[in-house]
Amino acid sequence: MHYGIISPPVSGHVHPFSALGRELIARGHKVTYFQMPDLEQSILAEGLDFHPIGHSDHPAGSLPRTLAQIGQLTGLAALRFTIEAVRKTSIMICRDLPAATRETGVEVLLVDQMEPAGGAVAEHLGLPFVTVCNALALNRDLVAPPAFTGWRYRDVWWARWRNHVGYAASDWLTGSVVAAVAEFRAKWKLPALRSPDESFSPVAQICQMPREFDFPRQQLPERFHYVGPLRGVAPKPIPFPWDRLDGRPLVYASLGTLQNSREPLFRAFAEACRGLDLQLIISHGGGLKPDQAASLPGDPLVVGYAPQSELLSRAALTITHAGLNTVLDSLANGVPLVTVPITYEQPAIARRVESCGAGRSLSLRRMNPRRLRDVVCDVMSQPAYRMAAGRISASCSRAGGVRRAADIAETAQVAT
């Protein structure tokens, strides 16, 4: 089969999809990634074929500028900016993907849940598609708070009402994206969508979390599958100065790839750990200048990029903004977390870390080195946090990961 991939143009979605793509290639399938030109080299480096779309409105050089703007925003401002960016990419996908799909001969589409345009194109072309949730699942369920909130899970009437209001607010915030896709659906004579859930695949929906990490849900369809982190062997190893590890308990700190230019936050991480009996490893993802990295307090080992999973297999704690991939990699290795969520679904992910007992969270507004230091010491000294992380690690192993995801993706062949 020939699979096509549609996802947001950011690393947190590209890497899980690439792992799934490589697994399908190993099984004899062909996989082509469709995205704007700026992603070509990184996709090819992941071992997948690449077909550019969006030359007219997303020319080379436009993505780095957009990501730089996102990296400076927090809270609702970041969410609104991102929604506008999604609206533009939705138009790009609806406009350019049909011809690109025909040209390449793709038979099945793998569509990120955050890109509703991908499903619309599949319907328009009469192709089966599989929905892949690389972020928190967006499926509506009144017992589950909306993904952009940090609300606690409560299965009581007032929480259901609160969640109902939250979903209404989500619909209002994302109305421009829905309208953009609806315009193309009408042009293609496809039925109007009554809810976001109708944009998800009727064949299969894959979620890269273990069930035990999510809040309990009551309304997921049978075709929804929790498979755990989508990971595989990286095509190229990431260099790391392993000889500089000194045997102290290892603490890994990262802000992912979108929020990684926040030098004051990295500085707070370093200050909080200064003087403690641990070795702090900071991976800034290229977000810090050399002089900024060198001036961080204490004696952290600071690198631009790190082999995250390999380091986490040795780690005692992770400090993070609660990006899903870093959280899942930590939990898959049985590593507890301290989270400082910044925006998007990060508060909701941090709430799940707390709910399963695998760590603690600090709000960005209240966080300072002293408070962070107290929380770090608490999580590292209490065995219950590591035990809880170990339970989630076991659930990740049981969920099946990228191999089970590929098994499910192959069921879409039946619909061709």
C-alpha positions in Angstrom: 0.0 0.0 0.0 1.0 3.6 -0.4 0.3 5.7 2.7 0.2 9.5 2.8 0.8 11.5 6.0 -0.8 14.8 6.9 0.2 16.5 10.2 0.9 19.9 11.7 4.4 21.2 10.6 6.0 20.8 14.0 8.4 18.3 15.5 6.1 17.1 18.2 3.8 15.7 15.5 6.4 14.9 12.8 8.5 12.5 15.0 5.7 10.2 16.1 4.3 10.1 12.5 7.8 9.4 11.2 8.2 6.4 13.5 4.9 5.0 12.3 5.9 5.7 8.7 9.2 3.8 9.1 7.4 0.8 10.6 5.1 0.7 7.7 8.0 1.0 5.3 9.7 -2.0 7.1 6.6 -4.0 6.3 6.9 -3.3 2.6 4.6 -0.3 2.2 5.4 3.1 0.7 5.0 6.3 2.8 4.9 9.9 1.5 4.8 12.9 3.8 2.9 16.0 2.5 3.9 19.3 3.9 5.2 22.8 3.2 8.7 23.1 1.6 10.5 23.9 4.9 9.9 20.4 6.2 11.6 18.6 3.2 15.0 18.0 4.7 13.8 16.9 8.1 11.3 14.5 6.6 13.8 13.0 4.3 16.2 12.6 7.2 13.5 10.6 9.0 13.6 8.1 6.1 10.3 8.9 4.5 9.4 10.2 1.0 8.4 13.9 0.8 6.0 15.7 -1.5 5.8 19.5 -1.0 2.5 21.4 -1.0 1.8 25.1 -0.2 4.4 26.8 -2.4 2.1 29.7 -3.1 1.4 30.7 0.5 3.9 28.8 2.6 7.2 29.3 0.7 10.6 28.2 2.0 11.6 30.3 5.0 8.0 31.0 6.2 7.8 28.2 8.8 10.8 29.3 10.9 9.4 32.8 11.2 6.0 31.4 12.3 7.6 29.1 14.9 9.7 31.9 16.3 6.6 34.0 16.9 4.8 31.1 18.6 7.8 30.5 20.9 7.4 34.0 22.3 3.7 33.7 23.2 2.0 32.1 26.2 -1.6 31.2 27.2 -4.5 32.4 25.1 -2.4 34.5 22.9 -0.4 31.5 21.8 -3.6 29.5 21.3 -5.1 32.2 19.1 -2.0 32.6 17.0 -1.7 28.9 16.5 -5.4 28.6 15.5 -4.8 31.2 12.8 -1.8 29.3 11.6 -3.9 26.1 11.5 -6.6 27.9 9.5 -4.0 28.8 6.8 -2.6 25.3 6.7 -6.1 23.9 6.4 -6.7 26.0 3.3 -3.3 24.9 2.0 -4.2 21.2 2.5 -7.7 21.4 1.0 -6.3 23.4 -2.0 -3.2 21.4 -2.8 -3.5 17.9 -1.3 -6.0 16.5 -3.8 -3.8 17.0 -6.8 -0.7 15.9 -4.9 -2.4 12.7 -3.7 -3.5 11.8 -7.2 -0.1 12.6 -8.6 1.7 10.3 -6.1 -0.8 7.5 -6.2 -1.5 7.5 -2.4 -4.1 4.9 -1.4 -4.6 5.5 2.3 -4.2 8.8 4.3 -2.9 8.9 7.8 -4.3 12.2 9.2 -3.3 14.0 12.4 -6.4 14.7 14.5 -5.3 18.3 14.6 -5.7 18.6 10.8 -9.4 18.2 10.0 -8.7 19.2 6.4 -6.9 15.9 5.8 -10.1 13.9 6.5 -12.1 16.2 4.2 -9.7 15.6 1.4 -9.9 11.8 1.9 -13.7 12.0 1.7 -13.5 14.1 -1.4 -11.2 11.6 -3.1 -13.0 8.5 -1.8 -9.9 7.3 0.1 -9.9 5.6 3.5 -8.1 7.5 6.2 -6.9 6.8 9.7 -6.9 9.4 12.4 -3.8 9.6 14.6 -3.9 11.6 17.9 -0.3 12.8 18.4 -1.5 15.3 21.0 -4.3 14.8 23.6 -7.4 13.2 22.1 -9.9 15.8 20.9 -12.9 13.3 21.1 -15.8 14.9 22.9 -16.8 13.4 26.2 -18.5 15.5 28.9 -16.7 13.7 31.7 -13.3 14.7 30.1 -12.3 18.4 30.3 -11.4 20.1 27.0 -7.8 19.5 26.0 -6.9 23.2 26.2 -7.8 23.5 29.9 -6.0 22.5 33.1 -9.3 21.4 34.8 -9.4 18.5 37.1 -11.3 15.4 36.2 -14.6 15.2 38.1 -17.5 12.8 37.2 -20.2 15.0 38.8 -23.0 17.1 37.3 -21.3 20.5 37.8 -18.1 19.3 36.1 -20.0 18.0 33.1 -21.7 21.4 32.8 -18.3 23.1 33.1 -16.9 20.9 30.4 -19.9 21.6 28.2 -19.2 25.3 28.5 -15.5 24.6 27.8 -16.3 22.7 24.6 -18.5 25.6 23.5 -15.6 28.0 24.0 -13.4 25.6 22.0 -15.8 25.7 19.1 -15.8 29.5 19.2 -12.0 29.7 19.3 -11.6 27.3 16.4 -14.5 28.6 14.4 -12.3 30.0 11.7 -10.7 26.6 11.0 -14.0 24.9 10.9 -15.3 27.6 8.5 -12.3 27.2 6.2 -12.7 23.4 5.9 -16.5 23.8 5.6 -16.1 26.0 2.5 -14.2 23.3 0.7 -16.6 20.6 1.9 -19.5 22.5 0.4 -17.6 23.0 -2.8 -17.0 19.2 -3.0 -20.6 18.5 -2.1 -19.7 16.7 1.1 -22.2 16.8 4.1 -21.7 19.5 6.7 -20.1 18.3 9.9 -22.3 18.6 13.0 -19.4 18.2 15.5 -15.6 17.9 15.4 -15.9 14.2 16.1 -17.4 13.7 12.6 -14.1 14.8 11.1 -12.3 11.8 12.6 -11.9 8.5 10.8 -14.8 6.0 10.6 -12.2 3.3 10.0 -9.7 3.7 12.9 -8.5 6.3 15.4 -5.0 5.8 17.0 -4.0 7.6 20.2 -0.3 7.7 21.2 -1.0 7.5 24.9 -1.7 4.5 27.1 -5.2 4.3 28.3 -4.0 4.6 31.9 -2.6 8.0 31.4 -5.8 9.5 30.1 -8.8 10.6 32.2 -11.6 7.9 32.3 -13.8 8.3 29.2 -17.3 7.0 28.5 -18.0 7.9 24.9 -15.1 6.7 22.8 -16.0 4.8 19.7 -14.9 1.1 19.3 -12.5 2.2 16.5 -10.5 4.3 19.0 -7.3 2.6 20.1 -4.8 3.6 22.8 -1.5 2.3 21.6 1.1 4.2 23.7 4.0 6.3 22.5 4.8 6.1 18.7 8.5 5.5 18.8 11.1 3.6 16.8 14.8 3.5 16.2 16.0 7.0 15.0 17.5 7.0 11.6 20.6 8.8 12.8 22.0 8.8 16.4 22.2 12.1 18.2 25.7 12.9 19.5 26.0 13.3 23.3 29.0 13.6 25.7 28.3 10.5 27.6 31.7 10.6 29.3 30.6 13.8 31.1 27.9 11.9 33.2 29.4 11.7 36.7 27.2 9.1 38.4 25.0 11.5 40.4 21.2 11.1 40.0 20.4 12.5 36.5 17.7 15.2 36.1 16.7 15.8 32.5 15.2 19.3 31.6 13.6 20.2 28.2 11.1 22.7 26.8 10.6 20.8 23.6 10.9 22.5 20.2 8.3 25.4 20.3 8.9 26.9 23.8 12.7 26.4 23.8 13.8 30.0 23.5 12.7 30.9 27.1 16.1 31.6 28.6 14.6 32.8 31.9 12.8 29.5 32.4 16.0 27.5 31.7 17.8 29.8 34.1 15.2 29.1 36.8 15.6 25.3 36.2 19.4 25.6 36.7 19.1 27.8 39.7 16.6 25.5 41.4 19.0 22.5 41.0 22.2 24.4 41.9 23.8 22.8 44.9 21.6 19.7 45.0 23.2 16.2 44.8 22.1 15.6 41.2 23.4 16.2 37.6 21.2 18.5 35.6 21.1 17.9 31.8 19.4 20.7 29.9 18.5 20.1 26.2 17.4 23.4 24.7 16.7 22.3 21.2 18.6 25.2 19.6 16.6 27.8 21.6 19.6 29.3 23.5 22.6 31.1 22.1 26.0 29.8 23.2 26.6 32.6 25.7 23.2 32.1 27.2 23.8 28.4 27.6 27.2 29.0 29.1 26.0 31.5 31.7 23.3 29.3 33.3 23.9 29.0 37.1 25.4 25.9 38.8 27.0 23.2 36.8 24.4 21.9 34.3 25.4 19.9 31.3 23.8 22.0 28.5 23.3 20.6 25.0 21.4 21.8 21.9 19.9 18.4 21.2 20.0 15.1 23.2 19.1 11.5 22.7 16.0 11.9 24.8 14.9 8.3 25.3 18.5 7.0 26.0 19.0 9.7 28.6 15.6 9.1 30.2 16.5 5.4 30.6 19.1 6.6 33.2 17.2 9.6 34.7 15.7 10.1 38.1 13.5 13.0 37.2 12.3 15.1 34.3 11.6 18.8 34.4 9.5 19.9 31.5 6.8 22.3 30.1 4.5 19.2 29.8 4.9 18.7 26.1 3.3 15.3 25.4 6.3 13.6 23.7 8.6 14.4 26.6 6.0 13.4 29.2 5.4 10.1 27.4 9.1 9.3 26.9 9.6 10.0 30.6 6.7 7.8 31.7 7.6 5.0 29.3 11.0 4.9 31.1 9.3 5.0 34.5 10.7 8.5 35.3 8.5 10.9 37.4 8.1 14.5 36.4 7.9 18.1 37.6 5.9 20.1 35.0 5.7 23.8 34.3 3.0 24.1 31.6 3.1 27.1 29.3 0.2 26.9 26.8 -1.8 24.7 24.4 -2.7 21.4 26.0 0.2 21.5 28.4 -1.9 22.3 31.5 -4.2 19.4 30.6 -1.2 17.1 30.2 0.3 18.3 33.5 -3.0 17.6 35.2 -2.9 14.0 33.9 0.6 13.6 35.3 -0.7 14.7 38.7 -3.8 12.6 38.4 -1.9 9.4 37.8 0.5 10.2 40.7 3.6 10.4 38.6 4.6 13.9 39.4 3.8 17.5 40.4 3.0 20.7 38.6 3.8 24.3 39.1 2.0 27.1 37.3 4.2 29.3 35.2 3.1 32.4 37.1 3.9 31.1 40.5 7.1 29.3 39.5 10.4 30.6 40.9 13.6 28.8 41.7 12.8 28.3 45.4 9.4 26.8 44.7 10.8 24.6 41.9 13.6 23.4 44.2 11.1 22.4 46.9 9.0 20.4 44.4 12.1 18.8 42.7 13.3 17.6 46.2 9.8 16.3 47.1 9.3 14.3 43.9 12.9 12.9 44.0 12.6 11.9 47.7 9.1 10.2 47.6 9.1 6.7 46.1 5.4 6.9 45.4 6.0 9.2 42.4 8.5 6.7 40.8 6.2 3.8 41.5 3.3 5.6 39.8 5.5 6.3 36.8 6.5 2.7 36.7 2.8 1.7 36.5 2.4 3.9 33.4 5.6 2.5 32.0 4.1 -1.0 32.2 0.9 0.2 30.5 3.0 1.7 27.7 4.6 -1.6 27.1 1.2 -3.4 27.1 -0.3 -0.9 24.7 1.8 -2.1 21.8 3.3 1.2 20.5 4.2 1.7 16.9 3.8 -1.9 15.9 0.2 -2.0 17.1 -0.4 1.3 15.4 0.9 -0.1 12.1 -1.3 -3.2 12.6 -4.3 -0.9 12.9 -3.2 1.3 10.0 -3.0 -1.8 7.8 -6.7 -2.5 8.5 -7.5 0.5 6.4 -6.5 -1.6 3.4 -9.9 -3.4 3.8 -11.7 -0.2 3.0 -9.8 0.4 -0.3 
